[in-house]
């Protein structure tokens, strides 16, 4: 074997991120999930942990979303971080992003990771709530930052008069019977209710996706100037993130150990039972049964359904173009 062929053969055998680093410096990228480290974002942490970002030429810093370590610190709003160039990429739910896009057309989706919604309302059956008609006149606790407008639209759509109680998260209002109904994520608060001693048979569950509100949640967003300036970097970030999710879902025990380390580093309480449940739920929203599309793609039908809901409820007053909003791969 001559010297030239030997060098090529040797480089082929080396780890991809090592080969890349010898030819080009990694591009520094900052990424903001919309909440603190948890298995809802396991794919991104594993993409960094296993070197997938580096293999795609990226040196990614993952910020901690949510509130700062100081309880009075400002909520880390993804859109503002992107606009102020404090982050290159961020995670947002589709309905919120479409609303923000109407006001800020430069906000674009470059990869829709979650393909369905797992938001639901839950109530204790002992409260007498067993159908939508039983919502009438009740108190509903919802997240002030994400779900208030969707809840108002849900009530209008179903001709229900109820009192909406904004909250910053948690299930305490329902546990203490301060409200009859609470908005929860299947991957998080629903499991917390069960772990607090409530049996699933004691709960009435009303999933958004069963009532025409299957609005996909976590997608990857950036500003238009970012993708215009470096479309390859954006594609690489999405591709590496998807690789990270494939790895996380295929290696749950390893992924949970990595998240435990990160949560302890960031002073976030670790709960192995909840983390195990949460990661299992991620499989269901990334690869939902009956949805024939790959993670990263935003189905135009899902986009249209979400836009129609927002228009009907006057949450937006303009119909944004799908091709302008979604810049990922079909």
Steps between C-alpha positions, in 0.01 A plus 500: 500500500647837402525786748207697355260205515616418853417852620154488341432158651615615844281810492202284406544297817526800733196644684320750281523785750883456521536505124283809474693683768824452309367678192259768627427658838164413651236770467388629837122476544272588792175311551213580740241237594185657643540349845758364743695179418267199489431203274272715284831619350699177533581481129684830502704416808590161353598659168752705694603216734563247219675747271234518228510879494878491473476248216286757318754775562325666795612597847163532675435672830163399648352766726262416783151622419227600744581739780847586623647366822362809672125450542442860401707469182329567170349208312727404210272575209622315190388760247673785683820297531494434125422862411775632728746242360548351846415163341527368144233232535214437739205272571141621474154339469343546159199708606718747692750521215234573238359779716851644548575459128201716405644780716861416413512350146873439531431214748509170307471129570795295374407162648177370656613233745175420684223386267201521735366665812490337842325783682193394692258620762455277803240506775420281797196289422373562852446862395231375262691589183462218248426686175560839338154612611621468860760774438221756521556744786818326621847640574780395263867551585722558194857619432500874453790496254382229261142386531275788602391594148460139389276436799284800420468372144420150625221638719360716220512210253302281738267778622615471862498772763776437755748698709863477384761523777850586366790321669872459446488119511443214737203297620452630853182692419333177385640289782366749757164527318551874447398434137295221348702467177869537420696511175784248501761346276466125468877464528524702822218623723269207424765260631552724804130469582528122492811512718309715750266207555222558248401189307443547124148367553435794730573753226301631206733579211427726201784493247532792258562263211155343555329838457650628175793673672786267416752782467854357494718631777881527499653625178841656433492872418742771395487844343487527122834678490661195662385255235566749219854557625588134561240246378750216534551573869122492552461170314788352695348605831166339415660183360727457803208564735297228330797264535508592867132416537543167322782416740311617809192295418709191421713535814264621774704390802815673378304811405334524840840475670628785284194711586544422868854639484383815322203556731718471808750741345221752443337441841190344343336227706553157342224240512592172331141374485380820336799512263436141388134578437586826323746344257250226415243771423745669264487195274123546473515865390803466271368183333124508566298202372342563161718801414703419190765770514852520633610722790611833364213539255202724572192359332313773317173354629615546862610853421170585334296352785690711752471817290124452459452467876703815565305695237160380621582612852651832387836409653651601165349726234701388199554167326878439483636308203616145575794524260627815671449367853650152452856490365583140579510192283175338387 
